[in-house]
Amino acid sequence: MRLLNRLGLLVAAILFIACGEDRTYEYYKLTEENQWIFSQMQSNYFWGDTMKQPARNKFFASGSSFFESLLKKGDKTSFFCDSTFRTSYGITFSIVRDPLAIKASKSYAAVLFVEPGSSADKAGVKRGMWISRIGKSNVTANNYGYLERGETTTVYTSEIVPDTIEGSFVWADGDTITLAAATTVEPTTLPLDTVYNIPDHKVGYMLCNRLENIEEISPILSRFSAEGITDLIVDLRYCNSGSLETAANFASAIAPEAAGNIFCSLKHNEPNSSKNRDILFGTQPAALNLWRVYIITTSATRGTAEAFTAALRMTMGGDRVQLVGTTSAGENMHTQSIESPFDFTINPAVAYIYTPDDAPLSYDGQTVDYEISELSLPVIHKLGDINETLLYSTLYLILNGTVPPTE
Protein backbone atom coordinates (compact mmCIF):
# COMPACT_ATOMS: atom_id res chain seq x y z
CA MET A 1 0.00 0.00 0.00
CA ARG A 2 2.79 2.43 0.87
CA LEU A 3 4.49 1.67 -2.47
CA LEU A 4 1.24 2.34 -4.35
CA ASN A 5 0.87 5.66 -2.57
CA ARG A 6 4.41 6.64 -3.59
CA LEU A 7 3.72 5.65 -7.21
CA GLY A 8 0.59 7.78 -7.13
CA LEU A 9 2.59 10.76 -5.90
CA LEU A 10 5.14 10.30 -8.67
CA VAL A 11 2.37 10.16 -11.30
CA ALA A 12 0.92 13.33 -9.80
CA ALA A 13 4.31 15.03 -10.08
CA ILE A 14 4.53 14.10 -13.76
CA LEU A 15 1.04 15.46 -14.37
CA PHE A 16 2.00 18.73 -12.68
CA ILE A 17 4.90 19.15 -15.09
CA ALA A 18 2.86 18.01 -18.12
CA CYS A 19 0.05 20.48 -17.47
CA GLY A 20 2.45 23.41 -17.39
CA GLU A 21 0.51 25.00 -14.53
CA ASP A 22 1.85 26.38 -11.27
CA ARG A 23 1.10 23.59 -8.84
CA THR A 24 3.66 24.62 -6.23
CA TYR A 25 1.18 24.37 -3.35
CA GLU A 26 0.16 20.82 -4.33
CA TYR A 27 3.80 19.82 -4.73
CA TYR A 28 4.74 20.95 -1.24
CA LYS A 29 1.62 19.38 0.22
CA LEU A 30 2.46 16.02 -1.33
CA THR A 31 6.10 16.20 -0.26
CA GLU A 32 5.69 17.86 3.15
CA GLU A 33 7.19 14.94 5.09
CA ASN A 34 10.43 15.04 3.15
CA GLN A 35 10.45 18.83 3.06
CA TRP A 36 10.35 18.69 6.87
CA ILE A 37 13.20 16.15 6.94
CA PHE A 38 15.36 18.31 4.67
CA SER A 39 14.72 21.42 6.75
CA GLN A 40 15.64 19.64 10.01
CA MET A 41 18.74 18.11 8.48
CA GLN A 42 19.92 21.48 7.18
CA SER A 43 19.52 22.99 10.64
CA ASN A 44 20.82 20.15 12.84
CA TYR A 45 22.88 17.60 10.89
CA PHE A 46 26.61 18.05 11.39
CA TRP A 47 27.09 18.46 7.63
CA GLY A 48 23.73 20.18 7.08
CA ASP A 49 25.22 23.59 6.32
CA THR A 50 26.90 22.17 3.19
CA MET A 51 23.95 20.04 2.08
CA LYS A 52 22.78 20.60 -1.50
CA GLN A 53 19.10 20.95 -2.42
CA PRO A 54 17.88 17.59 -3.82
CA ALA A 55 16.12 17.44 -7.18
CA ARG A 56 12.36 17.99 -6.94
CA ASN A 57 11.51 14.40 -7.85
CA LYS A 58 13.70 13.10 -4.99
CA PHE A 59 11.15 14.42 -2.49
CA PHE A 60 8.67 11.75 -3.58
CA ALA A 61 10.76 8.94 -2.08
CA SER A 62 9.77 7.23 1.17
CA GLY A 63 10.81 9.07 4.32
CA SER A 64 13.48 6.53 5.26
CA SER A 65 14.96 6.43 1.73
CA PHE A 66 14.99 10.22 1.47
CA PHE A 67 16.66 10.53 4.89
CA GLU A 68 19.34 8.02 3.94
CA SER A 69 19.99 9.84 0.65
CA LEU A 70 20.95 12.95 2.63
CA LEU A 71 23.59 11.24 4.77
CA LYS A 72 27.26 11.92 4.27
CA LYS A 73 29.21 8.95 2.95
CA GLY A 74 30.70 7.02 5.87
CA ASP A 75 28.10 8.18 8.39
CA LYS A 76 27.45 5.08 10.51
CA THR A 77 25.61 6.87 13.32
CA SER A 78 22.49 8.59 11.95
CA PHE A 79 19.28 6.59 11.67
CA PHE A 80 15.60 6.91 10.79
CA CYS A 81 13.00 5.48 13.16
CA ASP A 82 9.36 4.73 12.32
CA SER A 83 6.86 2.13 13.51
CA THR A 84 8.53 -0.56 11.38
CA PHE A 85 11.99 0.24 12.71
CA ARG A 86 10.75 -0.17 16.30
CA THR A 87 9.69 -3.78 15.73
CA SER A 88 11.99 -6.78 16.01
CA TYR A 89 12.07 -10.55 16.35
CA GLY A 90 14.49 -9.90 19.22
CA ILE A 91 17.54 -11.78 17.89
CA THR A 92 21.11 -10.51 18.11
CA PHE A 93 23.17 -12.58 15.69
CA SER A 94 26.33 -12.70 13.63
CA ILE A 95 26.55 -13.99 10.05
CA VAL A 96 29.53 -16.34 9.74
CA ARG A 97 30.84 -18.87 7.26
CA ASP A 98 30.77 -22.53 8.32
CA PRO A 99 32.89 -22.52 11.53
CA LEU A 100 33.71 -26.21 10.97
CA ALA A 101 34.99 -25.41 7.45
CA ILE A 102 33.08 -28.37 6.05
CA LYS A 103 31.25 -26.22 3.50
CA ALA A 104 33.28 -23.03 3.24
CA SER A 105 30.66 -21.26 1.10
CA LYS A 106 27.76 -21.92 3.49
CA SER A 107 26.74 -19.19 5.94
CA TYR A 108 24.95 -19.36 9.28
CA ALA A 109 23.43 -16.85 11.65
CA ALA A 110 24.96 -17.54 15.05
CA VAL A 111 22.41 -16.55 17.71
CA LEU A 112 24.18 -14.50 20.36
CA PHE A 113 21.39 -12.93 22.40
CA VAL A 114 17.59 -13.18 22.54
CA GLU A 115 15.55 -10.35 24.05
CA PRO A 116 13.26 -11.60 26.85
CA GLY A 117 9.60 -11.46 25.84
CA SER A 118 10.34 -11.09 22.13
CA SER A 119 8.87 -13.22 19.33
CA ALA A 120 12.11 -15.22 19.21
CA ASP A 121 12.15 -15.77 22.96
CA LYS A 122 8.53 -16.99 22.97
CA ALA A 123 9.27 -19.32 20.04
CA GLY A 124 12.22 -20.93 21.82
CA VAL A 125 15.20 -19.41 20.02
CA LYS A 126 18.27 -19.69 22.25
CA ARG A 127 21.80 -18.33 22.30
CA GLY A 128 24.12 -20.80 20.63
CA MET A 129 21.70 -21.89 17.90
CA TRP A 130 22.93 -21.74 14.31
CA ILE A 131 20.23 -20.61 11.86
CA SER A 132 20.84 -22.00 8.39
CA ARG A 133 17.62 -21.03 6.60
CA ILE A 134 14.94 -18.35 6.85
CA GLY A 135 11.70 -19.42 5.18
CA LYS A 136 12.75 -20.65 1.73
CA SER A 137 16.09 -18.79 1.70
CA ASN A 138 19.48 -19.95 2.92
CA VAL A 139 21.19 -17.48 5.24
CA THR A 140 23.61 -15.15 3.45
CA ALA A 141 25.36 -11.88 4.21
CA ASN A 142 22.79 -10.16 1.97
CA ASN A 143 19.49 -11.37 3.44
CA TYR A 144 20.12 -11.17 7.19
CA GLY A 145 17.42 -8.47 7.37
CA TYR A 146 14.85 -11.27 7.27
CA LEU A 147 16.01 -12.19 10.78
CA GLU A 148 15.58 -8.67 12.14
CA ARG A 149 11.91 -7.93 11.53
CA GLY A 150 8.96 -9.00 9.42
CA GLU A 151 5.83 -11.13 9.46
CA THR A 152 5.46 -14.71 10.71
CA THR A 153 8.25 -16.86 9.32
CA THR A 154 10.04 -20.16 9.82
CA VAL A 155 13.71 -20.56 10.72
CA TYR A 156 15.69 -23.77 10.42
CA THR A 157 18.53 -24.38 12.84
CA SER A 158 21.55 -26.65 12.99
CA GLU A 159 23.63 -27.84 15.91
CA ILE A 160 27.33 -28.43 16.39
CA VAL A 161 27.85 -31.68 18.28
CA PRO A 162 30.93 -33.72 19.27
CA ASP A 163 32.01 -36.59 17.04
CA THR A 164 33.22 -39.02 19.68
CA ILE A 165 34.80 -41.32 17.10
CA GLU A 166 36.85 -38.68 15.27
CA GLY A 167 37.36 -36.49 18.34
CA SER A 168 36.06 -33.41 16.53
CA PHE A 169 32.75 -31.64 15.88
CA VAL A 170 30.09 -32.24 13.22
CA TRP A 171 26.83 -30.64 12.12
CA ALA A 172 23.47 -32.08 13.11
CA ASP A 173 19.93 -30.98 12.27
CA GLY A 174 18.43 -28.69 14.88
CA ASP A 175 14.92 -27.42 15.55
CA THR A 176 12.53 -25.90 13.05
CA ILE A 177 11.03 -22.83 14.70
CA THR A 178 8.09 -20.65 13.74
CA LEU A 179 8.57 -16.99 14.63
CA ALA A 180 5.47 -14.88 15.17
CA ALA A 181 5.45 -11.45 13.53
CA ALA A 182 7.99 -8.98 14.87
CA THR A 183 6.74 -6.83 17.74
CA THR A 184 7.91 -3.70 19.51
CA VAL A 185 10.75 -4.79 21.79
CA GLU A 186 12.22 -2.75 24.62
CA PRO A 187 15.92 -3.69 24.75
CA THR A 188 17.09 -5.13 28.06
CA THR A 189 19.49 -2.77 29.82
CA LEU A 190 21.24 -5.10 32.27
CA PRO A 191 20.46 -8.74 31.47
CA LEU A 192 22.95 -10.27 33.89
CA ASP A 193 25.11 -9.50 36.92
CA THR A 194 26.85 -11.84 39.33
CA VAL A 195 29.97 -12.38 41.43
CA TYR A 196 32.51 -15.14 40.74
CA ASN A 197 34.74 -16.48 43.49
CA ILE A 198 38.02 -17.68 41.99
CA PRO A 199 41.34 -18.21 43.82
CA ASP A 200 42.32 -15.01 45.65
CA HIS A 201 39.78 -12.96 43.68
CA LYS A 202 36.16 -11.97 44.01
CA VAL A 203 35.08 -10.81 40.55
CA GLY A 204 32.01 -8.70 39.89
CA TYR A 205 30.54 -9.24 36.41
CA MET A 206 27.84 -7.20 34.70
CA LEU A 207 26.50 -7.49 31.16
CA CYS A 208 25.38 -4.04 29.98
CA ASN A 209 23.43 -3.88 26.73
CA ARG A 210 22.53 -0.20 27.24
CA LEU A 211 24.08 2.50 29.39
CA GLU A 212 20.70 4.10 29.82
CA ASN A 213 19.85 4.71 33.45
CA ILE A 214 22.28 5.12 36.35
CA GLU A 215 19.45 4.23 38.75
CA GLU A 216 19.53 0.68 37.34
CA ILE A 217 23.31 0.44 37.48
CA SER A 218 23.89 1.92 40.97
CA PRO A 219 22.22 -0.91 42.97
CA ILE A 220 24.48 -3.45 41.28
CA LEU A 221 27.57 -1.39 42.05
CA SER A 222 26.43 -0.98 45.65
CA ARG A 223 26.05 -4.74 46.00
CA PHE A 224 29.46 -5.33 44.45
CA SER A 225 30.96 -2.82 46.87
CA ALA A 226 29.24 -4.46 49.86
CA GLU A 227 30.50 -7.89 48.78
CA GLY A 228 34.05 -6.55 48.56
CA ILE A 229 34.84 -7.43 44.96
CA THR A 230 38.52 -7.29 44.04
CA ASP A 231 38.02 -7.08 40.26
CA LEU A 232 35.28 -5.89 37.90
CA ILE A 233 34.33 -7.13 34.43
CA VAL A 234 32.07 -4.77 32.46
CA ASP A 235 30.71 -6.71 29.47
CA LEU A 236 29.80 -4.24 26.71
CA ARG A 237 29.85 -6.73 23.84
CA TYR A 238 26.30 -5.80 22.70
CA CYS A 239 26.09 -2.28 24.15
CA ASN A 240 24.96 -0.01 21.33
CA SER A 241 23.07 2.88 22.93
CA GLY A 242 22.63 4.93 26.04
CA SER A 243 23.14 8.27 27.71
CA LEU A 244 26.56 9.91 27.93
CA GLU A 245 25.59 11.32 31.34
CA THR A 246 24.81 7.81 32.58
CA ALA A 247 28.11 6.53 31.20
CA ALA A 248 29.94 9.38 32.98
CA ASN A 249 28.29 8.56 36.30
CA PHE A 250 29.03 4.85 35.87
CA ALA A 251 32.66 5.62 35.06
CA SER A 252 32.96 7.76 38.20
CA ALA A 253 32.21 4.68 40.34
CA ILE A 254 35.20 2.97 38.77
CA ALA A 255 37.46 6.03 38.79
CA PRO A 256 36.22 8.17 41.72
CA GLU A 257 39.40 10.23 41.55
CA ALA A 258 38.11 11.72 38.26
CA ALA A 259 34.99 13.33 39.81
CA GLY A 260 34.43 16.74 38.23
CA ASN A 261 36.89 16.16 35.37
CA ILE A 262 35.86 16.08 31.72
CA PHE A 263 34.43 12.71 30.69
CA CYS A 264 33.82 13.74 27.07
CA SER A 265 32.89 16.80 25.03
CA LEU A 266 30.32 17.32 22.27
CA LYS A 267 31.45 19.57 19.42
CA HIS A 268 28.90 20.70 16.82
CA ASN A 269 29.50 22.33 13.45
CA GLU A 270 30.26 26.05 13.27
CA PRO A 271 26.62 27.26 12.88
CA ASN A 272 25.68 25.28 16.01
CA SER A 273 28.86 25.83 18.00
CA SER A 274 26.85 27.51 20.79
CA LYS A 275 25.55 23.99 21.60
CA ASN A 276 29.05 22.64 22.37
CA ARG A 277 29.30 21.27 25.90
CA ASP A 278 31.42 19.21 28.26
CA ILE A 279 30.09 16.18 30.13
CA LEU A 280 31.80 15.64 33.47
CA PHE A 281 32.52 12.60 35.61
CA GLY A 282 29.88 12.60 38.34
CA THR A 283 30.02 11.96 42.05
CA GLN A 284 29.12 8.31 42.47
CA PRO A 285 28.40 7.19 46.06
CA ALA A 286 28.99 3.50 45.24
CA ALA A 287 32.67 4.02 44.40
CA LEU A 288 34.40 0.65 43.99
CA ASN A 289 37.99 1.86 44.49
CA LEU A 290 39.47 -0.85 42.27
CA TRP A 291 42.97 -0.82 40.88
CA ARG A 292 41.97 -2.47 37.60
CA VAL A 293 38.83 -2.99 35.50
CA TYR A 294 38.31 -5.39 32.60
CA ILE A 295 36.03 -4.46 29.69
CA ILE A 296 34.69 -6.87 27.05
CA THR A 297 34.01 -5.34 23.61
CA THR A 298 33.08 -6.56 20.12
CA SER A 299 32.23 -4.93 16.81
CA ALA A 300 28.68 -4.48 18.20
CA THR A 301 30.01 -2.16 20.94
CA ARG A 302 29.32 1.37 19.78
CA GLY A 303 28.78 5.03 20.61
CA THR A 304 28.25 5.71 24.30
CA ALA A 305 30.00 2.47 25.28
CA GLU A 306 33.06 3.52 23.27
CA ALA A 307 33.12 6.92 24.96
CA PHE A 308 32.92 5.14 28.34
CA THR A 309 35.88 2.89 27.47
CA ALA A 310 38.00 5.71 26.04
CA ALA A 311 37.41 7.99 29.05
CA LEU A 312 38.37 5.28 31.55
CA ARG A 313 41.47 4.34 29.58
CA MET A 314 42.69 7.94 29.47
CA THR A 315 41.77 8.71 33.07
CA MET A 316 43.06 5.56 34.76
CA GLY A 317 45.80 4.62 32.32
CA GLY A 318 46.05 1.70 29.91
CA ASP A 319 47.54 -0.66 32.48
CA ARG A 320 44.50 -0.30 34.74
CA VAL A 321 41.86 -0.73 32.01
CA GLN A 322 42.21 -4.01 30.11
CA LEU A 323 40.10 -4.67 27.00
CA VAL A 324 39.28 -8.21 25.88
CA GLY A 325 37.42 -9.22 22.72
CA THR A 326 37.51 -7.45 19.35
CA THR A 327 37.74 -3.82 18.20
CA SER A 328 34.56 -1.81 18.74
CA ALA A 329 32.46 -0.25 15.97
CA GLY A 330 34.04 3.20 15.81
CA GLU A 331 30.82 5.19 16.18
CA ASN A 332 32.22 8.54 17.22
CA MET A 333 29.28 10.91 16.85
CA HIS A 334 26.38 11.95 19.03
CA THR A 335 22.85 11.81 17.62
CA GLN A 336 19.83 13.97 18.36
CA SER A 337 16.34 12.45 18.26
CA ILE A 338 13.97 14.84 16.46
CA GLU A 339 10.29 13.91 16.49
CA SER A 340 8.30 14.75 13.40
CA PRO A 341 4.58 15.58 13.08
CA PHE A 342 4.30 12.49 10.84
CA ASP A 343 4.75 9.58 13.28
CA PHE A 344 8.49 9.06 12.80
CA THR A 345 11.69 10.45 14.23
CA ILE A 346 14.98 11.28 12.59
CA ASN A 347 18.19 10.80 14.52
CA PRO A 348 20.94 12.70 12.72
CA ALA A 349 24.54 12.87 13.89
CA VAL A 350 24.89 16.39 15.29
CA ALA A 351 28.25 16.49 17.09
CA TYR A 352 31.58 14.72 17.36
CA ILE A 353 32.37 13.07 20.68
CA TYR A 354 35.73 14.23 22.01
CA THR A 355 37.73 12.31 24.61
CA PRO A 356 39.17 13.86 27.82
CA ASP A 357 42.43 14.70 25.98
CA ASP A 358 40.41 16.84 23.51
CA ALA A 359 40.74 14.46 20.55
CA PRO A 360 37.83 13.04 18.51
CA LEU A 361 36.68 9.58 19.60
CA SER A 362 38.31 7.12 17.20
CA TYR A 363 36.44 6.37 13.96
CA ASP A 364 38.35 3.08 13.84
CA GLY A 365 37.01 1.86 17.19
CA GLN A 366 38.63 1.05 20.50
CA THR A 367 41.40 -1.49 20.01
CA VAL A 368 41.64 -4.32 22.52
CA ASP A 369 44.60 -5.46 24.60
CA TYR A 370 43.72 -9.12 24.05
CA GLU A 371 42.01 -9.98 20.77
CA ILE A 372 39.63 -12.93 21.03
CA SER A 373 36.56 -13.58 18.89
CA GLU A 374 33.36 -14.52 20.66
CA LEU A 375 32.99 -17.17 17.95
CA SER A 376 36.54 -18.53 18.11
CA LEU A 377 35.17 -21.83 19.42
CA PRO A 378 32.37 -23.75 17.68
CA VAL A 379 30.31 -24.12 20.87
CA ILE A 380 28.64 -20.92 22.08
CA HIS A 381 28.00 -21.18 25.82
CA LYS A 382 25.35 -19.24 27.72
CA LEU A 383 26.21 -15.73 28.81
CA GLY A 384 27.50 -15.84 32.37
CA ASP A 385 28.73 -19.44 32.05
CA ILE A 386 32.40 -19.43 33.06
CA ASN A 387 33.13 -21.57 29.98
CA GLU A 388 31.78 -18.86 27.65
CA THR A 389 34.73 -17.80 25.49
CA LEU A 390 35.10 -14.11 26.37
CA LEU A 391 34.21 -14.48 30.04
CA TYR A 392 36.52 -17.49 30.46
CA SER A 393 39.36 -15.61 28.78
CA THR A 394 38.88 -12.58 31.03
CA LEU A 395 38.76 -14.66 34.22
CA TYR A 396 41.90 -16.47 33.04
CA LEU A 397 43.53 -13.06 32.49
CA ILE A 398 42.68 -12.01 36.05
CA LEU A 399 44.23 -15.18 37.44
CA ASN A 400 47.27 -15.48 35.17
CA GLY A 401 48.04 -12.04 33.80
CA THR A 402 47.43 -13.18 30.22
CA VAL A 403 44.70 -14.88 28.20
CA PRO A 404 44.67 -18.63 27.46
CA PRO A 405 46.39 -20.00 24.33
CA THR A 406 44.11 -19.79 21.30
CA GLU A 407 44.28 -23.52 20.61
Secondary structure, 3 states (H helix, E strand, C coil): CHHHHHHHHHHHHHHHHHHCCCCHHHHHHHCHHHHHHHHHHHHHCCCHHHCCCCCHHHHHCCHHHHHHHCCCCCCCCCEEECCCCCEECCEEEEEEECCCCCCCCCEEEEEEEECCCCHHHHHCCCCCCEEEEECCEECCCCCHHHHCCCCCEEEEEEEEEEECCCCEEEEEEEEEEEECCCEECCCCCCCEEEEEEECCEEEEEEECCCECCHHHHHHHHHHHHHHCCCEEEEECCCCCCECHHHHHHHHHHHCHHHCCCEEEEEECCHHHHHHCEEEECCCCCCCCCCCCEEEEECCCCCCHHHHHHHHHHHHHCCCCEEEEECCCCCCCEEECCEECCCCCEEECEEEEEECCCCCECCCCCCCCCEECCCCCCCCCCCCCCCCCHHHHHHHHHHHHCCCCCCC
